[in-house]
Every structure is written in structure tokens, then in C-alpha cells.
């Protein structure tokens, strides 16, 4: 009996921790330079007054759809694997997501922030 309880605990713990770390949010602020996605947030500076902050969910699992939250709520379709929103100089955009996987499970991905500074 004791062995069965320990095995059940280990299986349950693996299932919870395995899904908690399967996706992450990445972003870049679009400039004339070569831009790459970074995890945990992004920052850029340019003379343009308005540009785009581009967000994506990176996952090892097969994604069915993404419900974009925060400043991207209602701006990007659930079928979009990346989300591009306008960002003005000296401002920031916070974006998170709820990811729906093809196997019927889902995960909430924490928000990250894109900052855009000016070069006046």
C-alpha cells in the first residue's frame, strides 16, 4: 500500500511539472536591424514613432490554438502562432497567452513585456 501511494505521488508530480514548463513567451520589437525573439521580455530603440512588438509562444507540444491576453487581447486571432501589435516610442506592451494543445490539454503562459524607446 505504501509503495502504491508513493508511485501515485511521483506520477502525479511528473504530470504537473511536465506541463508547467512546456511553453514560453518570446518577443522582439521590430526595427530596421535584424531582430530575434528573446525570452523573458524584449527592448529596442529606434527613431520611428510607432513600430510593432511581435510575440510568439515557443512550445515542444503541438499547439491547436492560442488565446492572446494582456495588451494583445482581441488584437490577434486564436489561429495566429505569432502576434504583432503596434507599440509607440517610450511605451511598453504586456502579452501573455492561454495555449490550447492538440491533445486537449491547455496551459497559461505568463506575460512578458516589450519596451520601445525613442532615439530623438
KOLGU-4560 file (N, C-alpha, C; in nm, 3 decimals, padded with zeros to 5 digits):
<recs>
<n_xx: 00.083 n_yy: -00.120 n_zz: 00.000 ca_xx: 00.000 ca_yy: 00.000 ca_zz: 00.000 c_xx: 00.086 c_yy: 00.125 c_zz: 00.000 mol: A seq: 1 type: UNK>
<n_xx: 00.191 n_yy: 00.125 n_zz: 00.085 ca_xx: 00.280 ca_yy: 00.240 ca_zz: 00.093 c_xx: 00.348 c_yy: 00.265 c_zz: -00.042 mol: A seq: 2 type: UNK>
<n_xx: 00.390 n_yy: 00.160 n_zz: -00.110 ca_xx: 00.456 ca_yy: 00.172 ca_zz: -00.240 c_xx: 00.360 c_yy: 00.229 c_zz: -00.344 mol: A seq: 3 type: UNK>
<n_xx: 00.232 n_yy: 00.189 n_zz: -00.341 ca_xx: 00.135 ca_yy: 00.238 ca_zz: -00.437 c_xx: 00.111 c_yy: 00.388 c_zz: -00.419 mol: A seq: 4 type: UNK>
<n_xx: 00.106 n_yy: 00.436 n_zz: -00.296 ca_xx: 00.086 ca_yy: 00.579 ca_zz: -00.269 c_xx: 00.205 c_yy: 00.659 c_zz: -00.319 mol: A seq: 5 type: UNK>
<n_xx: 00.327 n_yy: 00.611 n_zz: -00.296 ca_xx: 00.446 ca_yy: 00.681 ca_zz: -00.342 c_xx: 00.449 c_yy: 00.685 c_zz: -00.495 mol: A seq: 6 type: UNK>
<n_xx: 00.421 n_yy: 00.572 n_zz: -00.561 ca_xx: 00.419 ca_yy: 00.569 ca_zz: -00.708 c_xx: 00.314 c_yy: 00.664 c_zz: -00.764 mol: A seq: 7 type: UNK>
<n_xx: 00.197 n_yy: 00.670 n_zz: -00.703 ca_xx: 00.091 ca_yy: 00.760 ca_zz: -00.748 c_xx: 00.135 c_yy: 00.905 c_zz: -00.733 mol: A seq: 8 type: UNK>
<n_xx: 00.201 n_yy: 00.938 n_zz: -00.622 ca_xx: 00.252 ca_yy: 01.073 ca_zz: -00.600 c_xx: 00.355 c_yy: 01.111 c_zz: -00.706 mol: A seq: 9 type: UNK>
<n_xx: 00.448 n_yy: 01.021 n_zz: -00.734 ca_xx: 00.552 ca_yy: 01.050 ca_zz: -00.833 c_xx: 00.494 c_yy: 01.069 c_zz: -00.972 mol: A seq: 10 type: UNK>
<n_xx: 00.398 n_yy: 00.988 n_zz: -01.011 ca_xx: 00.334 ca_yy: 01.003 ca_zz: -01.141 c_xx: 00.260 c_yy: 01.136 c_zz: -01.148 mol: A seq: 11 type: UNK>
<n_xx: 00.186 n_yy: 01.171 n_zz: -01.044 ca_xx: 00.113 ca_yy: 01.298 ca_zz: -01.040 c_xx: 00.206 c_yy: 01.418 c_zz: -01.044 mol: A seq: 12 type: UNK>
<n_xx: 00.316 n_yy: 01.411 n_zz: -00.972 ca_xx: 00.413 ca_yy: 01.521 ca_zz: -00.971 c_xx: 00.476 c_yy: 01.539 c_zz: -01.108 mol: A seq: 13 type: UNK>
<n_xx: 00.510 n_yy: 01.431 n_zz: -01.174 ca_xx: 00.570 ca_yy: 01.439 ca_zz: -01.307 c_xx: 00.471 c_yy: 01.501 c_zz: -01.406 mol: A seq: 14 type: UNK>
<n_xx: 00.346 n_yy: 01.463 n_zz: -01.398 ca_xx: 00.245 ca_yy: 01.517 ca_zz: -01.490 c_xx: 00.228 c_yy: 01.667 c_zz: -01.470 mol: A seq: 15 type: UNK>
<n_xx: 00.226 n_yy: 01.713 n_zz: -01.346 ca_xx: 00.207 ca_yy: 01.855 ca_zz: -01.319 c_xx: 00.329 c_yy: 01.936 c_zz: -01.360 mol: A seq: 16 type: UNK>
<n_xx: 00.448 n_yy: 01.892 n_zz: -01.320 ca_xx: 00.566 ca_yy: 01.970 ca_zz: -01.353 c_xx: 00.600 c_yy: 01.962 c_zz: -01.501 mol: A seq: 17 type: UNK>
<n_xx: 00.571 n_yy: 01.852 n_zz: -01.565 ca_xx: 00.599 ca_yy: 01.838 ca_zz: -01.708 c_xx: 00.520 c_yy: 01.937 c_zz: -01.791 mol: A seq: 18 type: UNK>
<n_xx: 00.395 n_yy: 01.961 n_zz: -01.760 ca_xx: 00.314 ca_yy: 02.052 ca_zz: -01.840 c_xx: 00.340 c_yy: 02.197 c_zz: -01.802 mol: A seq: 19 type: UNK>
<n_xx: 00.387 n_yy: 02.223 n_zz: -01.682 ca_xx: 00.407 ca_yy: 02.360 ca_zz: -01.637 c_xx: 00.522 c_yy: 02.428 c_zz: -01.710 mol: A seq: 20 type: UNK>
<n_xx: 00.615 n_yy: 02.353 n_zz: -01.765 ca_xx: 00.731 ca_yy: 02.412 ca_zz: -01.826 c_xx: 00.738 c_yy: 02.387 c_zz: -01.977 mol: A seq: 21 type: UNK>
<n_xx: 00.627 n_yy: 02.354 n_zz: -02.041 ca_xx: 00.633 ca_yy: 02.314 ca_zz: -02.181 c_xx: 00.628 c_yy: 02.431 c_zz: -02.279 mol: A seq: 22 type: UNK>
<n_xx: 00.584 n_yy: 02.548 n_zz: -02.239 ca_xx: 00.574 ca_yy: 02.663 ca_zz: -02.331 c_xx: 00.633 c_yy: 02.788 c_zz: -02.267 mol: A seq: 23 type: UNK>
<n_xx: 00.682 n_yy: 02.877 n_zz: -02.352 ca_xx: 00.728 ca_yy: 03.007 ca_zz: -02.303 c_xx: 00.696 c_yy: 03.114 c_zz: -02.407 mol: A seq: 24 type: UNK>
<n_xx: 00.678 n_yy: 03.236 n_zz: -02.358 ca_xx: 00.651 ca_yy: 03.350 ca_zz: -02.444 c_xx: 00.783 c_yy: 03.415 c_zz: -02.482 mol: A seq: 25 type: UNK>
<n_xx: 00.794 n_yy: 03.457 n_zz: -02.608 ca_xx: 00.911 ca_yy: 03.527 ca_zz: -02.659 c_xx: 00.866 c_yy: 03.649 c_zz: -02.737 mol: A seq: 26 type: UNK>
<n_xx: 00.955 n_yy: 03.749 n_zz: -02.752 ca_xx: 00.917 ca_yy: 03.868 ca_zz: -02.827 c_xx: 01.037 c_yy: 03.938 c_zz: -02.888 mol: A seq: 27 type: UNK>
<n_xx: 01.009 n_yy: 04.033 n_zz: -02.978 ca_xx: 01.105 ca_yy: 04.130 ca_zz: -03.025 c_xx: 01.030 c_yy: 04.256 c_zz: -03.066 mol: A seq: 28 type: UNK>
<n_xx: 01.099 n_yy: 04.370 n_zz: -03.063 ca_xx: 01.043 ca_yy: 04.495 ca_zz: -03.111 c_xx: 01.105 c_yy: 04.519 c_zz: -03.248 mol: A seq: 29 type: UNK>
<n_xx: 01.021 n_yy: 04.530 n_zz: -03.350 ca_xx: 01.067 ca_yy: 04.537 ca_zz: -03.488 c_xx: 01.138 c_yy: 04.669 c_zz: -03.518 mol: A seq: 30 type: UNK>
<n_xx: 01.260 n_yy: 04.659 n_zz: -03.568 ca_xx: 01.339 ca_yy: 04.776 ca_zz: -03.609 c_xx: 01.400 c_yy: 04.746 c_zz: -03.745 mol: A seq: 31 type: UNK>
<n_xx: 01.477 n_yy: 04.839 n_zz: -03.798 ca_xx: 01.546 ca_yy: 04.817 ca_zz: -03.925 c_xx: 01.659 c_yy: 04.716 c_zz: -03.912 mol: A seq: 32 type: UNK>
<n_xx: 01.705 n_yy: 04.692 n_zz: -03.790 ca_xx: 01.810 ca_yy: 04.593 ca_zz: -03.765 c_xx: 01.752 c_yy: 04.452 c_zz: -03.773 mol: A seq: 33 type: UNK>
<n_xx: 01.840 n_yy: 04.351 n_zz: -03.773 ca_xx: 01.796 ca_yy: 04.212 ca_zz: -03.769 c_xx: 01.746 c_yy: 04.183 c_zz: -03.629 mol: A seq: 34 type: UNK>
<n_xx: 01.619 n_yy: 04.146 n_zz: -03.616 ca_xx: 01.557 ca_yy: 04.123 ca_zz: -03.485 c_xx: 01.541 c_yy: 03.973 c_zz: -03.460 mol: A seq: 35 type: UNK>
<n_xx: 01.562 n_yy: 03.931 n_zz: -03.336 ca_xx: 01.544 ca_yy: 03.792 ca_zz: -03.298 c_xx: 01.456 c_yy: 03.783 c_zz: -03.175 mol: A seq: 36 type: UNK>
<n_xx: 01.382 n_yy: 03.674 n_zz: -03.164 ca_xx: 01.297 ca_yy: 03.652 ca_zz: -03.047 c_xx: 01.384 c_yy: 03.627 c_zz: -02.924 mol: A seq: 37 type: UNK>
<n_xx: 01.342 n_yy: 03.685 n_zz: -02.811 ca_xx: 01.409 ca_yy: 03.661 ca_zz: -02.683 c_xx: 01.305 c_yy: 03.622 c_zz: -02.579 mol: A seq: 38 type: UNK>
<n_xx: 01.347 n_yy: 03.544 n_zz: -02.483 ca_xx: 01.257 ca_yy: 03.501 ca_zz: -02.375 c_xx: 01.263 c_yy: 03.601 c_zz: -02.260 mol: A seq: 39 type: UNK>
<n_xx: 01.154 n_yy: 03.614 n_zz: -02.188 ca_xx: 01.152 ca_yy: 03.697 ca_zz: -02.067 c_xx: 01.126 c_yy: 03.844 c_zz: -02.089 mol: A seq: 40 type: UNK>
<n_xx: 01.118 n_yy: 03.890 n_zz: -02.213 ca_xx: 01.094 ca_yy: 04.030 ca_zz: -02.244 c_xx: 01.188 c_yy: 04.077 c_zz: -02.353 mol: A seq: 41 type: UNK>
<n_xx: 01.161 n_yy: 04.196 n_zz: -02.406 ca_xx: 01.245 ca_yy: 04.250 ca_zz: -02.513 c_xx: 01.244 c_yy: 04.402 c_zz: -02.507 mol: A seq: 42 type: UNK>
<n_xx: 01.350 n_yy: 04.462 n_zz: -02.562 ca_xx: 01.369 ca_yy: 04.606 ca_zz: -02.559 c_xx: 01.437 c_yy: 04.648 c_zz: -02.688 mol: A seq: 43 type: UNK>
<n_xx: 01.394 n_yy: 04.761 n_zz: -02.743 ca_xx: 01.459 ca_yy: 04.815 ca_zz: -02.860 c_xx: 01.443 c_yy: 04.966 c_zz: -02.861 mol: A seq: 44 type: UNK>
<n_xx: 01.526 n_yy: 05.032 n_zz: -02.941 ca_xx: 01.518 ca_yy: 05.177 ca_zz: -02.957 c_xx: 01.537 c_yy: 05.209 c_zz: -03.104 mol: A seq: 45 type: UNK>
<n_xx: 01.460 n_yy: 05.304 n_zz: -03.154 ca_xx: 01.468 ca_yy: 05.344 ca_zz: -03.294 c_xx: 01.402 c_yy: 05.480 c_zz: -03.310 mol: A seq: 46 type: UNK>
<n_xx: 01.428 n_yy: 05.550 n_zz: -03.422 ca_xx: 01.367 ca_yy: 05.682 ca_zz: -03.442 c_xx: 01.219 c_yy: 05.679 c_zz: -03.482 mol: A seq: 47 type: UNK>
<n_xx: 01.170 n_yy: 05.566 n_zz: -03.530 ca_xx: 01.029 ca_yy: 05.559 ca_zz: -03.571 c_xx: 00.938 c_yy: 05.579 c_zz: -03.450 mol: A seq: 48 type: UNK>
<n_xx: 00.834 n_yy: 05.659 n_zz: -03.467 ca_xx: 00.742 ca_yy: 05.685 ca_zz: -03.355 c_xx: 00.658 c_yy: 05.563 c_zz: -03.320 mol: A seq: 49 type: UNK>
<n_xx: 00.622 n_yy: 05.483 n_zz: -03.420 ca_xx: 00.542 ca_yy: 05.362 ca_zz: -03.398 c_xx: 00.607 c_yy: 05.246 c_zz: -03.474 mol: A seq: 50 type: UNK>
<n_xx: 00.612 n_yy: 05.131 n_zz: -03.411 ca_xx: 00.660 ca_yy: 05.010 ca_zz: -03.477 c_xx: 00.577 c_yy: 04.893 c_zz: -03.424 mol: A seq: 51 type: UNK>
<n_xx: 00.623 n_yy: 04.772 n_zz: -03.442 ca_xx: 00.549 ca_yy: 04.654 ca_zz: -03.397 c_xx: 00.625 c_yy: 04.580 c_zz: -03.289 mol: A seq: 52 type: UNK>
<n_xx: 00.550 n_yy: 04.534 n_zz: -03.191 ca_xx: 00.603 ca_yy: 04.438 ca_zz: -03.093 c_xx: 00.548 c_yy: 04.303 c_zz: -03.136 mol: A seq: 53 type: UNK>
<n_xx: 00.636 n_yy: 04.206 n_zz: -03.155 ca_xx: 00.597 ca_yy: 04.075 ca_zz: -03.207 c_xx: 00.619 c_yy: 03.971 c_zz: -03.098 mol: A seq: 54 type: UNK>
<n_xx: 00.514 n_yy: 03.895 n_zz: -03.069 ca_xx: 00.518 ca_yy: 03.794 ca_zz: -02.963 c_xx: 00.490 c_yy: 03.657 c_zz: -03.024 mol: A seq: 55 type: UNK>
<n_xx: 00.549 n_yy: 03.553 n_zz: -02.965 ca_xx: 00.517 ca_yy: 03.416 ca_zz: -03.006 c_xx: 00.530 c_yy: 03.323 c_zz: -02.886 mol: A seq: 56 type: UNK>
<n_xx: 00.458 n_yy: 03.212 n_zz: -02.894 ca_xx: 00.469 ca_yy: 03.108 ca_zz: -02.793 c_xx: 00.557 c_yy: 02.999 c_zz: -02.851 mol: A seq: 57 type: UNK>
<n_xx: 00.661 n_yy: 02.964 n_zz: -02.778 ca_xx: 00.750 ca_yy: 02.856 ca_zz: -02.818 c_xx: 00.715 c_yy: 02.733 c_zz: -02.734 mol: A seq: 58 type: UNK>
<n_xx: 00.691 n_yy: 02.619 n_zz: -02.801 ca_xx: 00.649 ca_yy: 02.500 ca_zz: -02.729 c_xx: 00.701 c_yy: 02.375 c_zz: -02.797 mol: A seq: 59 type: UNK>
<n_xx: 00.725 n_yy: 02.272 n_zz: -02.716 ca_xx: 00.761 ca_yy: 02.140 ca_zz: -02.769 c_xx: 00.636 c_yy: 02.060 c_zz: -02.802 mol: A seq: 60 type: UNK>
<n_xx: 00.521 n_yy: 02.104 n_zz: -02.754 ca_xx: 00.395 ca_yy: 02.034 ca_zz: -02.779 c_xx: 00.327 c_yy: 02.091 c_zz: -02.902 mol: A seq: 61 type: UNK>
<n_xx: 00.240 n_yy: 02.014 n_zz: -02.962 ca_xx: 00.164 ca_yy: 02.058 ca_zz: -03.079 c_xx: 00.052 c_yy: 02.152 c_zz: -03.034 mol: A seq: 62 type: UNK>
<n_xx: 00.055 n_yy: 02.277 n_zz: -03.084 ca_xx: -00.042 ca_yy: 02.379 ca_zz: -03.043 c_xx: -00.161 c_yy: 02.378 c_zz: -03.137 mol: A seq: 63 type: UNK>
<n_xx: -00.280 n_yy: 02.375 n_zz: -03.078 ca_xx: -00.404 ca_yy: 02.384 ca_zz: -03.155 c_xx: -00.444 c_yy: 02.529 c_zz: -03.176 mol: A seq: 64 type: UNK>
<n_xx: -00.443 n_yy: 02.608 n_zz: -03.069 ca_xx: -00.476 ca_yy: 02.750 ca_zz: -03.079 c_xx: -00.420 c_yy: 02.825 c_zz: -02.959 mol: A seq: 65 type: UNK>
<n_xx: -00.415 n_yy: 02.958 n_zz: -02.974 ca_xx: -00.361 ca_yy: 03.044 ca_zz: -02.869 c_xx: -00.461 c_yy: 03.156 c_zz: -02.841 mol: A seq: 66 type: UNK>
<n_xx: -00.497 n_yy: 03.171 n_zz: -02.716 ca_xx: -00.582 ca_yy: 03.283 ca_zz: -02.674 c_xx: -00.488 c_yy: 03.388 c_zz: -02.617 mol: A seq: 67 type: UNK>
<n_xx: -00.467 n_yy: 03.496 n_zz: -02.693 ca_xx: -00.375 ca_yy: 03.602 ca_zz: -02.655 c_xx: -00.437 c_yy: 03.689 c_zz: -02.547 mol: A seq: 68 type: UNK>
<n_xx: -00.359 n_yy: 03.724 n_zz: -02.444 ca_xx: -00.412 ca_yy: 03.803 ca_zz: -02.332 c_xx: -00.328 c_yy: 03.929 c_zz: -02.313 mol: A seq: 69 type: UNK>
<n_xx: -00.368 n_yy: 04.012 n_zz: -02.219 ca_xx: -00.298 ca_yy: 04.137 ca_zz: -02.193 c_xx: -00.326 c_yy: 04.237 c_zz: -02.304 mol: A seq: 70 type: UNK>
<n_xx: -00.223 n_yy: 04.310 n_zz: -02.346 ca_xx: -00.239 ca_yy: 04.411 ca_zz: -02.450 c_xx: -00.271 c_yy: 04.352 c_zz: -02.587 mol: A seq: 71 type: UNK>
<n_xx: -00.254 n_yy: 04.222 n_zz: -02.605 ca_xx: -00.286 ca_yy: 04.158 ca_zz: -02.733 c_xx: -00.429 c_yy: 04.103 c_zz: -02.737 mol: A seq: 72 type: UNK>
<n_xx: -00.500 n_yy: 04.112 n_zz: -02.626 ca_xx: -00.637 ca_yy: 04.060 ca_zz: -02.619 c_xx: -00.724 c_yy: 04.125 c_zz: -02.726 mol: A seq: 73 type: UNK>
<n_xx: -00.784 n_yy: 04.043 n_zz: -02.811 ca_xx: -00.871 ca_yy: 04.093 ca_zz: -02.918 c_xx: -00.797 c_yy: 04.148 c_zz: -03.038 mol: A seq: 74 type: UNK>
<n_xx: -00.665 n_yy: 04.148 n_zz: -03.036 ca_xx: -00.587 ca_yy: 04.202 ca_zz: -03.147 c_xx: -00.535 c_yy: 04.095 c_zz: -03.241 mol: A seq: 75 type: UNK>
<n_xx: -00.523 n_yy: 03.972 n_zz: -03.193 ca_xx: -00.471 ca_yy: 03.863 ca_zz: -03.275 c_xx: -00.567 c_yy: 03.744 c_zz: -03.270 mol: A seq: 76 type: UNK>
<n_xx: -00.577 n_yy: 03.674 n_zz: -03.381 ca_xx: -00.667 ca_yy: 03.559 ca_zz: -03.391 c_xx: -00.610 c_yy: 03.439 c_zz: -03.315 mol: A seq: 77 type: UNK>
<n_xx: -00.697 n_yy: 03.350 n_zz: -03.272 ca_xx: -00.653 ca_yy: 03.231 ca_zz: -03.199 c_xx: -00.574 c_yy: 03.136 c_zz: -03.289 mol: A seq: 78 type: UNK>
<n_xx: -00.584 n_yy: 03.153 n_zz: -03.420 ca_xx: -00.508 ca_yy: 03.070 ca_zz: -03.512 c_xx: -00.370 c_yy: 03.126 c_zz: -03.540 mol: A seq: 79 type: UNK>
<n_xx: -00.342 n_yy: 03.250 n_zz: -03.493 ca_xx: -00.211 ca_yy: 03.313 ca_zz: -03.514 c_xx: -00.108 c_yy: 03.253 c_zz: -03.418 mol: A seq: 80 type: UNK>
<n_xx: 00.001 n_yy: 03.203 n_zz: -03.471 ca_xx: 00.108 ca_yy: 03.148 ca_zz: -03.388 c_xx: 00.203 c_yy: 03.259 c_zz: -03.341 mol: A seq: 81 type: UNK>
<n_xx: 00.200 n_yy: 03.374 n_zz: -03.409 ca_xx: 00.269 ca_yy: 03.493 ca_zz: -03.363 c_xx: 00.166 c_yy: 03.606 c_zz: -03.357 mol: A seq: 82 type: UNK>
<n_xx: 00.193 n_yy: 03.705 n_zz: -03.274 ca_xx: 00.100 ca_yy: 03.817 ca_zz: -03.257 c_xx: 00.180 c_yy: 03.947 c_zz: -03.267 mol: A seq: 83 type: UNK>
<n_xx: 00.143 n_yy: 04.031 n_zz: -03.360 ca_xx: 00.211 ca_yy: 04.159 ca_zz: -03.382 c_xx: 00.117 c_yy: 04.273 c_zz: -03.347 mol: A seq: 84 type: UNK>
<n_xx: 00.160 n_yy: 04.360 n_zz: -03.254 ca_xx: 00.077 ca_yy: 04.474 ca_zz: -03.215 c_xx: 00.159 c_yy: 04.602 c_zz: -03.221 mol: A seq: 85 type: UNK>
<n_xx: 00.092 n_yy: 04.713 n_zz: -03.247 ca_xx: 00.160 ca_yy: 04.843 ca_zz: -03.253 c_xx: 00.212 c_yy: 04.883 c_zz: -03.116 mol: A seq: 86 type: UNK>
<n_xx: 00.331 n_yy: 04.943 n_zz: -03.117 ca_xx: 00.390 ca_yy: 04.996 ca_zz: -02.994 c_xx: 00.450 c_yy: 05.133 c_zz: -03.027 mol: A seq: 87 type: UNK>
<n_xx: 00.421 n_yy: 05.231 n_zz: -02.943 ca_xx: 00.471 ca_yy: 05.367 ca_zz: -02.962 c_xx: 00.600 c_yy: 05.387 c_zz: -02.882 mol: A seq: 88 type: UNK>
<n_xx: 00.678 n_yy: 05.487 n_zz: -02.924 ca_xx: 00.800 ca_yy: 05.521 ca_zz: -02.851 c_xx: 00.769 c_yy: 05.548 c_zz: -02.704 mol: A seq: 89 type: UNK>
<n_xx: 00.863 n_yy: 05.514 n_zz: -02.619 ca_xx: 00.855 ca_yy: 05.537 ca_zz: -02.474 c_xx: 00.733 c_yy: 05.469 c_zz: -02.410 mol: A seq: 90 type: UNK>
<n_xx: 00.702 n_yy: 05.349 n_zz: -02.460 ca_xx: 00.590 ca_yy: 05.275 ca_zz: -02.400 c_xx: 00.625 c_yy: 05.126 c_zz: -02.395 mol: A seq: 91 type: UNK>
<n_xx: 00.535 n_yy: 05.050 n_zz: -02.337 ca_xx: 00.554 ca_yy: 04.906 ca_zz: -02.327 c_xx: 00.423 c_yy: 04.834 c_zz: -02.355 mol: A seq: 92 type: UNK>
<n_xx: 00.434 n_yy: 04.706 n_zz: -02.388 ca_xx: 00.319 ca_yy: 04.619 ca_zz: -02.411 c_xx: 00.341 c_yy: 04.490 c_zz: -02.333 mol: A seq: 93 type: UNK>
<n_xx: 00.239 n_yy: 04.446 n_zz: -02.259 ca_xx: 00.244 ca_yy: 04.322 ca_zz: -02.182 c_xx: 00.153 c_yy: 04.220 c_zz: -02.248 mol: A seq: 94 type: UNK>
<n_xx: 00.207 n_yy: 04.103 n_zz: -02.281 ca_xx: 00.130 ca_yy: 04.000 ca_zz: -02.350 c_xx: 00.154 c_yy: 03.864 c_zz: -02.285 mol: A seq: 95 type: UNK>
<n_xx: 00.046 n_yy: 03.792 n_zz: -02.265 ca_xx: 00.050 ca_yy: 03.654 ca_zz: -02.217 c_xx: -00.040 c_yy: 03.571 c_zz: -02.307 mol: A seq: 96 type: UNK>
<n_xx: -00.063 n_yy: 03.447 n_zz: -02.270 ca_xx: -00.147 ca_yy: 03.362 ca_zz: -02.354 c_xx: -00.198 c_yy: 03.241 c_zz: -02.277 mol: A seq: 97 type: UNK>
<n_xx: -00.310 n_yy: 03.190 n_zz: -02.324 ca_xx: -00.356 ca_yy: 03.058 ca_zz: -02.284 c_xx: -00.340 c_yy: 02.971 c_zz: -02.408 mol: A seq: 98 type: UNK>
<n_xx: -00.260 n_yy: 02.866 n_zz: -02.395 ca_xx: -00.229 ca_yy: 02.779 ca_zz: -02.509 c_xx: -00.313 c_yy: 02.654 c_zz: -02.501 mol: A seq: 99 type: UNK>
<n_xx: -00.384 n_yy: 02.624 n_zz: -02.609 ca_xx: -00.464 ca_yy: 02.502 ca_zz: -02.620 c_xx: -00.387 c_yy: 02.404 c_zz: -02.708 mol: A seq: 100 type: UNK>
<n_xx: -00.355 n_yy: 02.289 n_zz: -02.652 ca_xx: -00.275 ca_yy: 02.190 ca_zz: -02.724 c_xx: -00.365 c_yy: 02.094 c_zz: -02.802 mol: A seq: 101 type: UNK>
<n_xx: -00.307 n_yy: 02.031 n_zz: -02.902 ca_xx: -00.381 ca_yy: 01.938 ca_zz: -02.988 c_xx: -00.432 c_yy: 01.816 c_zz: -02.912 mol: A seq: 102 type: UNK>
<n_xx: -00.368 n_yy: 01.781 n_zz: -02.800 ca_xx: -00.413 ca_yy: 01.664 ca_zz: -02.723 c_xx: -00.526 c_yy: 01.697 c_zz: -02.625 mol: A seq: 103 type: UNK>
<n_xx: -00.578 n_yy: 01.821 n_zz: -02.630 ca_xx: -00.690 ca_yy: 01.860 ca_zz: -02.544 c_xx: -00.649 c_yy: 01.926 c_zz: -02.413 mol: A seq: 104 type: UNK>
<n_xx: -00.521 n_yy: 01.932 n_zz: -02.382 ca_xx: -00.476 ca_yy: 01.999 ca_zz: -02.260 c_xx: -00.453 c_yy: 02.147 c_zz: -02.289 mol: A seq: 105 type: UNK>
<n_xx: -00.432 n_yy: 02.226 n_zz: -02.185 ca_xx: -00.407 ca_yy: 02.369 ca_zz: -02.201 c_xx: -00.309 c_yy: 02.416 c_zz: -02.096 mol: A seq: 106 type: UNK>
<n_xx: -00.254 n_yy: 02.533 n_zz: -02.120 ca_xx: -00.156 ca_yy: 02.591 ca_zz: -02.029 c_xx: -00.164 c_yy: 02.743 c_zz: -02.035 mol: A seq: 107 type: UNK>
<n_xx: -00.148 n_yy: 02.805 n_zz: -01.922 ca_xx: -00.143 ca_yy: 02.951 ca_zz: -01.914 c_xx: 00.004 c_yy: 02.993 c_zz: -01.917 mol: A seq: 108 type: UNK>
<n_xx: 00.040 n_yy: 03.079 n_zz: -02.013 ca_xx: 00.178 ca_yy: 03.124 ca_zz: -02.028 c_xx: 00.187 c_yy: 03.266 c_zz: -01.969 mol: A seq: 109 type: UNK>
<n_xx: 00.278 n_yy: 03.289 n_zz: -01.875 ca_xx: 00.288 ca_yy: 03.422 ca_zz: -01.811 c_xx: 00.319 c_yy: 03.533 c_zz: -01.910 mol: A seq: 110 type: UNK>
<n_xx: 00.275 n_yy: 03.653 n_zz: -01.874 ca_xx: 00.300 ca_yy: 03.770 ca_zz: -01.956 c_xx: 00.449 c_yy: 03.807 c_zz: -01.957 mol: A seq: 111 type: UNK>
<n_xx: 00.493 n_yy: 03.860 n_zz: -02.070 ca_xx: 00.623 ca_yy: 03.924 ca_zz: -02.078 c_xx: 00.601 c_yy: 04.064 c_zz: -02.134 mol: A seq: 112 type: UNK>
<n_xx: 00.703 n_yy: 04.148 n_zz: -02.122 ca_xx: 00.689 ca_yy: 04.288 ca_zz: -02.162 c_xx: 00.785 c_yy: 04.323 c_zz: -02.275 mol: A seq: 113 type: UNK>
<n_xx: 00.732 n_yy: 04.397 n_zz: -02.373 ca_xx: 00.813 ca_yy: 04.456 ca_zz: -02.479 c_xx: 00.822 c_yy: 04.605 c_zz: -02.451 mol: A seq: 114 type: UNK>
<n_xx: 00.944 n_yy: 04.660 n_zz: -02.449 ca_xx: 00.965 ca_yy: 04.805 ca_zz: -02.428 c_xx: 01.020 c_yy: 04.865 c_zz: -02.556 mol: A seq: 115 type: UNK>
<n_xx: 00.974 n_yy: 04.987 n_zz: -02.585 ca_xx: 01.024 ca_yy: 05.058 ca_zz: -02.704 c_xx: 01.065 c_yy: 05.199 c_zz: -02.665 mol: A seq: 116 type: UNK>
<n_xx: 01.192 n_yy: 05.230 n_zz: -02.684 ca_xx: 01.247 ca_yy: 05.361 ca_zz: -02.651 c_xx: 01.271 c_yy: 05.440 c_zz: -02.780 mol: A seq: 117 type: UNK>
<n_xx: 01.276 n_yy: 05.570 n_zz: -02.770 ca_xx: 01.299 ca_yy: 05.654 ca_zz: -02.887 c_xx: 01.444 c_yy: 05.695 c_zz: -02.901 mol: A seq: 118 type: UNK>
<n_xx: 01.478 n_yy: 05.737 n_zz: -03.021 ca_xx: 01.612 ca_yy: 05.791 ca_zz: -03.049 c_xx: 01.594 c_yy: 05.932 c_zz: -03.103 mol: A seq: 119 type: UNK>
<n_xx: 01.548 n_yy: 06.020 n_zz: -03.019 ca_xx: 01.521 ca_yy: 06.159 ca_zz: -03.062 c_xx: 01.647 c_yy: 06.241 c_zz: -03.065 mol: A seq: 120 type: UNK>
</recs>
